[in-house]
Amino acid sequence: MHTQGPAMQVSAVNKDEYPVLVDLWEASVRTTHDFLSESDIQFYKPLILEQYLDAVELRVARDPSGKILGFIGVASGNIEMLFIAPEHRHQGIGRLLVEHVRVNFAAKKVDVNEQNPQAVAFYKQLGFREVGRSPLDGMGKPFPLLHLTL
């Protein structure tokens, strides 16, 4: 299933494109997750490639040439990841991907790093509201998560 945007399409991703996703993840995290140390980034990077991408239903936003501009991962109605290439932020890509998984995968929940106020504001702008908080992330690290739902 492809969703047409102004100049983007949402599509599935091939496993051989995972290295592109990991590079995009790292660039995005370095831009938006200033609370993470270099060692934190190096801790999560292999997990993204080796575990996390296979644990979710992935969709990517592509430009007309097929270049990946961002990606989203969903599992059990929960948005598990959403990352946009830094040079393509604020162009509607995140909104397009969230809307796609809301409609096609009934994704209505997301956990977002409390220390990433831009992401918190983004989801609240899309209608998500806070329903809870955890002091640790899924790996037990001290990065509080806000639990949001539509």
N, C-alpha and C positions, 0 to 999 in steps of 0.2 A: 504494500500500500504506500503510495506516495502522496504527500500533502504538498500542494503547490503554495508557495509564498510569493512575494513580489519577485524575488530572484533566487529563491531557495527552494529546495525540496527536502522532505524528511524521508529517510529510507533506512533499511536495515544496514548492518555493517558486516563485512567479512572478517574472519579471525586474522587474516594476514594484514588487516589494517589496524590491529591492536597497537602496534608500536606508534602509529600516528596518533592514536587516542592518548597513549601514555605521554607523548611529547606535548600534546595539547593540554592534558591534565597538568603537567608540570608547569608549563608557561602560565596557565590560568591560576594555579595555586600560588605561584610566585607573585602574581599581580594582586590577588584578592585575600590571601590567607597570611597576612603579615605576622600573625601570632605563631606561625610554625617556624621552627628552627631548621637549619640545613639538615641536621641529623633526623628531624621528624620527616622531612620530605624524602630523604633517602630511605627511611624506614617504610614509608607507605608506598613508594614507587614500585618495588617488585610485587607488592601485594595487589596493586591495581592490575598489573599485567597478568600475574599468575593465578589470582583468585577472584578479585572483585568483578572484572569485566564478564567472566563466565557465569557469575552468580545472578546476573540481571538480564532482563530483556532490554537490549540496546537499540537506540535509534540515533541517527546522526542527521544534522542539517548540512546540506551540501550547496555550494554555489553552482551556477550552471556548468562549470567545467568539471564538477565532481569533487572539488576540494572540500574537505571536512572543516566546517566552521565552528562546530560545537557538537556535544553529545549529551544524551540523557540515558539513565539506566533506571529501570523500574522492576520491583519484585513485590508481589502480593499487594498491589494497590499503593505501594509506597515508593516515592521518588527517592532512590538511593544515591544518585549522583547527577549533577548537571554542571557541565563545564563548557565555557565559551572561550574561543581563542581571544587573547587580550585585544588584538587589533580589530576584533569584530564585536566587541561588547557594545551595548546600547544601540543595537540595530534591530531589535525585535526577535532575535534568534532564540533566546531563552524562553520568551513568551510563546513562540511558535512550538518549541519542543514540549513545554509544559502542557499546552493546549492539546497537542497531539496525543500525549500519553493519558491525559485526562479523558479524552473521548475514546481512544482505542484500547486502553488498558485499565480504565476506571481508577486511575491514580488520583487519590484525594488526600494523601498524607505526605509529609516530608519532615525529616529531621535536619536542622540547619545549625551550623556552628554559631553559637551566641557571639563569638568574637569576630564574626564576619557580618558587620551591620549592613553592608550593601546587599548581601544575600537575604538577610532578614527583611529588609525594606522591599526588595524585589518580590518575595513571596507574599508579603502582606498587601502589596499593590495589586497582586493577582487575586486577592480575596481569601488567602489563607489566614487563619487566626491561631494564636498560641493556645495550646491545650495542656502543656506540661513542659518539664525541664529535667534533664539529667546532668549531674555534675561532671560525668566522664563520657568520653566518646565510646564507640563500640569496641575499641581495643583497650579500654580501661585507662586511657590517657586523660590528663586533666584539661580537656577541651570541651566545656559544657555544650550540650545540645539542647536546642529548643524544639519541641514537638509541635508541629503545625498541621492543621487540617482545613479542608474546604468546608 
